[in-house]
């Protein structure tokens, strides 16, 4: 009998879309739901996504009792999502334990202590990460930064935090930007990044040449995550753009983040940029330049491929590798902390911002 894999995603709305977008597209949670469901249908018809939206700014967070108690470290780990018979079409989504949490973007700064909803959100994410091993965490833009703060910006006696979330030294990054992806990240999702690294275009539209994969993703952010010391074993950087060294973070089976907005098409990013410029008093010439960088349409965007990786992550497709530390060659050591280089997964030398720790650690001073 065929089975469906039911994935219940709690989407934490941390802001409202700008009025012109909200008027005909609704909340960010609604936009994510449409995009991720479409991606799931493309990847595997057996994947059935359910979403529940939470107004985090209004103080609404998922109840811990609603979260999956399944440990993602047990065998097989891929069963962290709920399965039910295909004919179970009347299944109540609220009866399915939450197996994934998605944090949306926000105009707020992740380090803004004046926002009363941010400290409870950080506590919630820390609790979920430490006590609910069957729940996967994903964040986009602000979501990326708040997860970095909650899980890696920890101040322990005698040690500096792994990362710092702060204003980007090079200013705002806005527009459709190219992100060079790290082999540690792409190697975890062979379904999205086939090993035929000599092809120019894969099924999801991500370019790949000579061992490198690239995504073109819409950006609009003024803060960034700065790496202060080598990340914990298992963690890796997703990729880097010319203007931002940490375009996402990945901890196999637990955490995935993107700095960019794969959920934004050109219209959403353009309207957001114009409205933010009006609210914040950005220079007209800057707004015009950024609108040009956003583009008039979605030609060249790899948003679909980025969305499909998120679905694969939520579905547990990265679990087939087994232990994350083994996948990443033992974590910190393979990343070449001593000399800023190291052997890649397939033998290539690691170069560039995404996996060169010395460059990452010096990024603020460049």
C-alpha positions, 0 to 999 in steps of 0.5 A: 500500500502506498504511503504519504510522508506528512511533514508538519511545518510551523511557520513563524511569521516575524513580520508583515509583508509590505502593503502592496504585497500583502494585499494580494499574496497574504502573509509570509507564511502563506507565500512559503506554503504555496512555494514549498508545496509546489516544490514537494509535488515536484520532488516526490508526490508522496511528500505532503506538507502541512503548515500552521502559521504563528504570529510571533510578534503577537507572542504566539509560539507553538506549544511544546506539546505539539512538537515531535518527540522523535529523536532524529538520531535514532534509526532510521532517522528519516522517519522523523516525519509522520507517515500515514496511508495514502487513503487517509485523506481526512487526516487532521493536520493539527493531529500531526506532531510538528516536525519542522519550524520555519522562521520568516524574514523580518525588518527587525534586527535579530540583535534588537533587544527593544523588541519584546518578542525576540528574547522569547523566540530565542529561548524557544529556538534554543529549547527546541534545538536542545530538547526536541531532536526530531524537529528541524529548524530553517530560517530565511534572512532574519530567520537565518540570523536569529537561529545563528544568535540562538544557537551559535552566539553563545557566550561561555566562560573564557570563549568568544561566541562562534558567530556575531550577528551585526550590521554588515560592514559593506552595507546592504546587499540587495538584488538577485545575487550569485551565491557560491555553494560549499561542497559540504552543503551540496554533498549532503543533498545529492538529489538536488546536486548530482555528482556530475559536476561538469554540467552547466545546469542541473534540473533545479537550475543551479549552475555547477562547474568544476566542483562548484555549484551556484545559486542566484537568489534575491537578497535584501538585508543590512545585517549579516552573520560573522564567524568569530571562530571555527563552528562546532563539529558538523556545522558548515557554511552554506555558501558565500556571495561577493558581499556576504561571507555567510549565506547560510548555515547547515547542521546535518539533520537539525538546522538549515538557514539561508541569508537570501529570500528564495521565497521572494520573486522579483515583484516581492523584492522590488515592492519591499525595497521601495517601501523600506526605502520610503520608511527608512529614508534611503537615498533615491539613487540607492533605491533605484540602483537596487531595484535595477539589481532586483530585475524586472522578472525572475529570469535567472533565479534559482529560487525553485532549486533553493525551495526544493532543498528546503523540502528535502531537508524537512523530509530528511533526505540528508539523513542517508549519509548517517552521522553528520561529522563523518559527512563533513570529514570530522568538522573543524579539522577538515576545514583547514583552520590552520592554513585556511585551506583543505581537501574537498569532499571530492579531492578538490582544494577548498578556496573562497569565502564559503569554506576558508576559515581564515578569510571568514575570520578576517571578513570584518577587517577586509 
